């Protein structure tokens, strides 16, 4: 005997009976009672708890008509396969979306870790600087002089004395005789070696909040150690071999325009010039790898101090400024002479290798050659069509390389005061730099173009280094021209060799 559901008229899968004996499918009667609350047959009050489960043999459902033939079964299998493939496709889409979300999350996590690491490094460097400044201040208080409190005002100009002129003559005489006879050593890098230069190291020294390294200097006596000045107002001394910052000097309030490393009377000094209209002297406490103490501050100029250059004696230095003046200083910060009221802004400045002459670049596209002792104008060189941005003397003192905003670098023979070679790079030249023996010249613009002397008056292209991602602002050669250090607005100090 089979039971028939009073609601569906079909054999119930889970039969239940009412107290009056009517049989229902459990799920159907429960749904009916939720809304009606009465028996659908007798209309009497009926609750779910009144239903009586019935134990009967499970009913085997007959096959659907579509499964009673081979074509029907194939259709069922095809439908099932389509459903499986659709589900698989949806699962793959979901998996791809999940992977993308995971990759994005991991990238954000990695970026956050990098930011945290950078912030921690900057914090540690700031703590080191505070410690160094505290030590310098304590020492200054003990000696009775606060670092950086020497202001070079116009009334402190002391004038060129006989002793100073004698020192300039002595240095020039000692250097001129040996410098002109000096030849490149056998260890000097060959043209093939320079042609094979590749980037051997990239170092982001300065802060990323004000990206850009504007100047660089290097001493041959301390291989691999360079000094840089950044847009972040910081002067840094860095060891490229150890990949370590040896010291950071803070005190300027605007970007650094020039730096110079020198040794004077067994002291390791750094000179810096800045857009804040000052030049500063920094002294290493105990060698280049020690902390640096702030020394005298030159506040003579009223405009951007665009350059600083040290005399080969180590006793004097010069500064040039956009306030239409340049000045000659003692290494202790005293101003000896101040050449002001010029008809042009000074845009760059450099001592001749023997110190007898000095050159200034101008905003009127000219190069002025001055006598260091008499401070008189010796010669003017014309030919550029834009302000002069950089100056570099060859070691023998015969040649002067100049860079300009007009996109050219020019080579001048100082014996004839003539321009004998012009390099056209197409974009503003930010820096020019001879190597120590004057065989190679680096021209910095959007890339670094290196040239070498094929003979005494002919320069030929050697190699072009385009690794930087921003304008190249400075270059300096290493020992025997076997290495080249460059800095750029991409915040990188790069070493080539």
C-alpha positions in Angstrom: 0.0 0.0 0.0 1.3 3.4 -0.9 0.6 6.7 0.9 -0.5 9.7 -1.0 0.1 13.3 0.1 -3.2 15.2 0.5 -1.5 18.4 -0.8 0.7 17.2 -3.7 -1.1 14.0 -4.7 2.3 12.3 -4.9 4.0 9.7 -2.8 5.7 11.6 0.1 9.4 11.2 0.8 9.0 12.0 4.5 5.3 11.3 5.4 3.6 12.6 8.5 -0.1 12.2 9.6 -2.5 14.5 11.3 -4.5 13.4 14.4 -7.5 13.0 12.0 -5.5 10.5 9.9 -4.6 12.7 6.8 -1.2 12.0 5.3 1.0 14.8 4.1 4.6 15.5 2.9 6.3 16.9 5.9 8.0 19.9 4.2 4.8 20.9 2.5 2.5 20.7 5.5 5.0 22.6 7.7 5.1 25.4 5.2 1.3 25.4 5.1 1.0 25.5 8.8 3.4 28.5 9.1 0.9 30.6 7.2 -2.5 29.0 7.9 -2.3 27.2 11.2 -5.2 24.8 10.1 -5.5 21.4 8.5 -5.9 21.9 4.8 -8.4 19.0 4.7 -10.6 19.4 7.8 -9.9 23.1 8.5 -9.3 22.3 12.1 -6.6 23.9 14.3 -3.4 22.0 13.7 0.2 22.6 14.9 3.5 21.2 13.7 3.9 19.5 17.1 0.6 17.6 16.4 2.0 15.9 13.3 2.9 12.2 13.6 5.9 10.9 11.6 5.2 7.7 9.7 7.8 4.9 9.1 7.5 3.6 5.6 9.9 2.0 3.1 11.8 4.5 1.0 10.2 5.1 -2.3 12.5 4.7 -5.4 11.8 7.5 -7.8 11.2 6.4 -11.3 13.8 7.5 -13.9 12.9 10.6 -15.8 11.8 10.0 -19.4 15.0 11.7 -20.6 17.1 9.0 -18.9 15.3 6.0 -20.4 17.2 6.2 -23.8 20.7 6.6 -24.9 20.2 10.0 -26.6 18.5 11.2 -23.5 21.3 10.0 -21.3 23.9 11.7 -23.6 21.9 14.9 -23.3 22.0 14.6 -19.5 25.8 13.9 -19.5 26.3 16.9 -21.8 24.3 19.2 -19.5 26.2 17.9 -16.5 29.5 18.5 -18.3 28.5 22.0 -19.3 27.6 22.7 -15.7 30.9 21.4 -14.4 32.9 23.5 -17.0 30.9 26.6 -16.1 31.7 26.1 -12.4 35.4 25.5 -13.2 35.5 28.7 -15.2 34.0 30.6 -12.3 36.4 29.0 -9.9 39.3 30.1 -12.1 38.0 33.6 -12.3 37.7 33.7 -8.5 41.2 32.3 -8.1 42.7 34.9 -10.5 40.9 37.7 -8.6 42.2 36.3 -5.3 45.7 36.1 -6.6 45.6 39.7 -7.8 44.3 40.8 -4.4 47.1 38.9 -2.7 49.7 40.4 -5.0 48.4 43.9 -4.3 48.4 43.3 -0.6 51.9 41.9 -0.7 53.1 44.9 -2.7 51.5 47.3 -0.2 53.1 45.3 2.7 56.6 45.5 1.0 56.2 49.2 0.3 55.2 49.8 3.9 58.2 47.8 5.1 60.5 49.9 2.9 59.0 53.1 4.2 59.4 51.9 7.7 63.0 50.9 7.1 63.8 54.3 5.5 62.1 56.2 8.4 64.1 54.1 10.9 67.4 54.9 9.0 66.6 58.6 8.9 65.7 58.5 12.6 69.0 56.8 13.4 71.0 59.3 11.3 69.1 62.2 13.0 70.1 60.7 16.4 73.7 60.4 15.3 73.7 64.0 14.1 72.1 65.2 17.4 74.8 63.3 19.3 77.6 64.8 17.2 76.2 68.3 17.5 75.9 67.9 21.3 79.5 66.7 21.5 80.6 69.6 19.3 78.6 72.1 21.3 80.1 70.8 24.6 83.6 71.0 23.1 82.9 74.5 21.9 81.7 75.6 25.2 84.8 74.2 26.8 87.0 76.2 24.4 84.9 79.3 24.7 83.8 79.5 21.0 80.4 78.3 19.7 80.8 76.6 16.3 79.4 78.6 13.5 79.3 81.9 15.3 81.9 83.6 13.1 80.0 86.0 10.7 82.0 87.5 7.9 80.5 90.9 7.5 81.8 93.5 5.0 83.6 95.4 7.7 85.8 92.3 8.5 87.5 92.4 5.1 91.2 92.5 6.1 92.8 93.1 2.6 95.6 91.4 0.7 98.8 91.5 2.8 102.5 91.0 1.8 102.5 87.7 3.7 99.5 86.4 1.8 101.0 87.5 -1.6 104.3 85.8 -0.6 102.4 82.6 0.2 100.6 82.7 -3.2 103.9 83.2 -5.0 105.6 80.5 -3.1 102.9 78.0 -3.8 102.8 78.9 -7.5 106.5 78.6 -7.9 106.6 75.2 -6.2 103.8 73.8 -8.4 104.4 75.4 -11.8 107.8 73.7 -12.3 106.7 70.2 -11.4 103.1 70.4 -12.8 104.1 71.2 -16.4 106.6 68.4 -16.5 104.3 65.8 -14.9 103.3 62.9 -17.1 100.5 60.4 -16.7 101.8 57.3 -14.8 101.8 53.8 -16.4 98.8 53.0 -14.2 96.7 55.7 -15.9 93.5 54.1 -17.4 93.7 53.5 -21.1 91.1 54.6 -23.6 89.9 51.0 -23.9 89.4 50.8 -20.1 87.3 54.0 -20.0 85.3 52.8 -23.0 84.4 49.7 -21.0 83.2 51.7 -18.0 80.0 50.3 -16.4 78.1 51.3 -13.3 79.6 49.5 -10.3 77.4 51.0 -7.6 74.4 53.2 -7.1 74.0 55.0 -3.7 70.9 57.0 -2.7 72.5 59.1 -0.1 70.2 62.1 0.4 66.6 62.3 1.5 63.8 61.3 -0.9 61.6 64.1 0.4 63.8 66.6 -1.5 65.4 64.4 -4.2 68.5 65.6 -6.0 72.3 65.7 -5.5 73.7 68.9 -6.9 77.4 68.7 -6.4 80.2 66.2 -5.7 83.9 66.2 -4.8 86.6 63.6 -4.1 90.2 63.5 -2.8 92.7 61.2 -4.5 94.3 60.6 -1.1 91.2 58.9 0.2 90.0 56.5 -2.6 86.3 55.8 -2.7 85.4 58.6 -0.3 83.3 61.3 -1.8 81.5 64.4 -0.6 78.1 65.4 -1.9 75.7 68.3 -1.5 72.0 67.8 -1.9 68.8 69.6 -2.5 67.8 68.5 1.0 70.4 71.1 2.4 72.6 68.3 3.7 76.4 67.9 3.0 77.3 64.2 3.2 80.7 62.3 3.2 80.2 58.8 1.8 82.5 55.7 1.5 81.4 54.0 -1.8 83.5 50.9 -1.0 81.9 50.3 2.4 78.5 51.7 1.2 78.4 53.8 4.4 77.7 57.4 5.2 80.8 58.7 7.2 79.3 62.0 8.2 76.4 64.3 7.5 76.6 68.1 8.0 73.5 70.1 8.6 73.3 73.9 9.0 72.4 75.3 5.6 68.8 76.2 5.1 68.6 75.9 1.3 70.1 73.5 -1.4 73.8 73.0 -1.5 75.5 74.4 -4.7 79.1 73.4 -4.3 81.3 71.3 -2.0 85.1 70.9 -1.7 87.2 68.5 0.3 90.7 69.5 1.3 93.4 69.0 3.9 95.0 72.0 5.6 97.6 71.9 8.3 96.7 68.2 9.1 93.0 69.1 9.3 90.4 67.4 7.1 88.0 70.2 6.0 84.9 70.4 3.9 83.8 73.7 2.3 80.2 74.1 1.2 78.2 76.8 -0.6 74.5 77.2 -0.6 71.5 79.0 -2.0 71.0 80.4 1.5 73.7 83.0 0.7 76.3 81.5 2.9 79.5 79.4 2.7 80.5 77.1 5.6 83.6 75.4 6.8 83.4 72.0 8.4 86.2 70.2 10.2 86.5 66.4 10.7 87.0 65.6 14.4 89.3 62.7 13.8 89.8 61.8 10.1 87.3 61.6 7.3 85.3 58.8 9.0 84.6 60.8 12.1 82.0 63.3 13.0 82.1 66.8 11.6 82.1 70.0 13.5 80.7 73.3 12.2 83.2 76.0 11.8 83.0 79.6 10.6 80.1 80.7 8.4 80.8 83.2 5.6 77.8 85.6 5.5 79.4 88.1 3.2 77.2 87.6 0.2 73.6 88.8 -0.3 72.8 86.4 -3.1 73.1 82.7 -3.9 76.6 81.4 -3.3 77.1 79.4 -6.5 80.6 78.1 -6.1 83.6 77.5 -3.8 87.2 76.6 -4.7 90.2 75.9 -2.5 93.7 77.3 -3.2 96.3 74.6 -3.7 98.2 75.8 -0.6 95.2 74.8 1.5 95.3 78.2 3.2 92.7 80.1 1.2 89.4 79.6 -0.7 87.2 81.7 -2.9 83.4 82.1 -3.2 81.3 83.4 -6.1 77.8 84.7 -5.8 74.8 85.9 -7.8 75.0 89.2 -5.9 77.6 90.2 -8.6 80.6 89.6 -6.5 83.3 87.1 -5.6 85.5 87.0 -2.5 88.9 85.7 -1.3 89.0 84.1 2.1 91.5 82.6 4.6 90.8 79.1 5.6 89.9 80.3 9.1 87.0 82.2 7.7 88.4 85.7 7.5 87.6 87.6 4.3 90.7 89.0 2.7 89.2 90.7 -0.4 85.7 91.2 -1.7 85.3 92.1 -5.4 81.8 93.5 -5.6 79.7 95.8 -7.8 80.5 93.7 -10.9 78.3 94.1 -14.0 77.2 90.5 -13.9 76.3 87.7 -11.6 79.0 85.2 -10.9 77.7 81.7 -11.8 80.8 79.5 -11.1 84.3 80.0 -9.8 87.6 77.9 -9.8 91.2 78.3 -8.9 93.9 77.6 -11.5 96.0 74.5 -10.5 99.0 76.6 -9.3 96.8 79.2 -7.7 98.3 82.1 -9.6 95.0 82.7 -11.5 91.3 82.1 -10.9 88.4 81.9 -13.3 84.8 83.0 -12.9 81.8 82.1 -15.0 79.2 84.9 -15.5 75.6 85.4 -16.3 76.6 87.4 -19.4 78.0 84.2 -21.1 81.7 85.2 -20.5 84.6 83.7 -18.6 86.7 86.1 -16.6 90.3 85.2 -15.8 91.7 87.0 -12.7 95.1 87.5 -11.1 94.9 86.0 -7.6 97.3 88.4 -6.0 96.3 91.7 -7.6 92.7 90.8 -8.0 92.8 92.4 -11.4 91.1 91.1 -14.6 93.6 89.4 -16.8 91.4 88.2 -19.7 87.8 87.7 -20.8 86.8 84.7 -22.9 83.6 85.0 -25.1 81.9 82.4 -27.2 79.1 80.8 -25.2 75.5 81.8 -25.8 74.2 81.1 -22.3 75.3 81.6 -18.7 78.4 79.6 -17.6 77.6 76.7 -15.3 80.9 75.0 -14.7 84.7 75.5 -15.0 87.6 72.9 -14.9 91.3 73.5 -15.5 93.5 70.8 -16.9 96.3 69.7 -14.5 99.1 71.2 -16.7 97.3 74.6 -16.5 97.2 75.1 -20.3 93.5 74.3 -20.9 90.2 75.4 -19.4 87.0 73.5 -19.9 83.7 75.5 -19.6 80.1 74.3 -19.5 77.1 76.5 -20.3 73.3 76.5 -20.3 73.5 76.9 -24.1 74.1 73.1 -24.3 77.8 73.3 -25.2 81.1 72.7 -23.5 84.2 74.6 -24.8 87.9 74.0 -24.5 90.2 77.0 -24.3 93.9 77.3 -24.7 94.9 79.8 -22.0 98.3 80.4 -23.7 96.5 81.8 -26.8 93.1 82.6 -25.1 91.4 80.8 -28.0 88.6 78.3 -28.1 90.0 75.2 -29.9 87.2 72.7 -29.4 83.4 72.7 -28.8 81.3 69.8 -27.6 77.6 70.2 -28.4 75.3 68.0 -26.2 72.0 69.6 -27.0 70.9 70.1 -23.4 72.2 72.4 -20.7 75.7 71.4 -19.5 75.6 71.2 -15.7 79.3 70.3 -15.0 82.6 69.7 -16.7 85.5 67.8 -15.1 89.1 67.0 -16.2 90.8 63.9 -14.7 93.9 64.6 -12.6 96.3 64.4 -15.6 94.0 66.2 -18.1 93.6 63.2 -20.5 89.9 62.8 -20.1 87.0 65.3 -19.8 83.6 64.4 -18.5 80.7 66.6 -19.7 77.5 66.3 -17.6 74.0 67.1 -19.0 71.2 64.6 -19.4 73.9 61.9 -19.5 77.7 61.8 -19.0 79.7 62.2 -22.1 83.4 61.3 -21.7 86.0 62.6 -24.2 89.8 62.0 -24.5 92.7 63.9 -26.1 93.7 62.2 -29.3 96.5 64.7 -29.6 97.3 68.0 -27.9 94.4 69.9 -29.4 91.9 67.3 -30.6 89.3 65.6 -28.4 87.3 62.6 -29.5 84.3 60.8 -28.0 85.3 58.0 -25.6 82.0 56.8 -24.0 78.6 58.0 -23.0 77.1 56.9 -19.7 73.3 57.1 -19.5 72.6 55.2 -16.3 71.1 58.2 -14.4 67.3 58.8 -14.6 67.6 62.5 -14.2 69.9 65.4 -15.2 73.5 64.7 -14.2 74.7 67.6 -11.9 78.3 66.7 -11.2 81.2 64.4 -11.9 84.6 63.8 -10.3 87.4 61.4 -11.4 89.1 58.8 -9.2 92.7 57.8 -9.0 94.4 57.4 -12.4 91.0 57.9 -14.1 90.1 54.3 -13.3 86.8 55.4 -11.7 84.3 58.2 -12.2 81.7 59.3 -9.6 78.6 61.1 -10.8 75.5 62.7 -9.1 72.1 63.4 -10.4 68.7 64.8 -9.7 67.5 61.2 -9.4 69.1 61.2 -5.9 71.8 58.7 -6.9 75.5 58.8 -6.5 76.8 56.4 -9.1 80.3 54.9 -9.4 81.7 53.8 -12.8 84.7 51.8 -13.4 
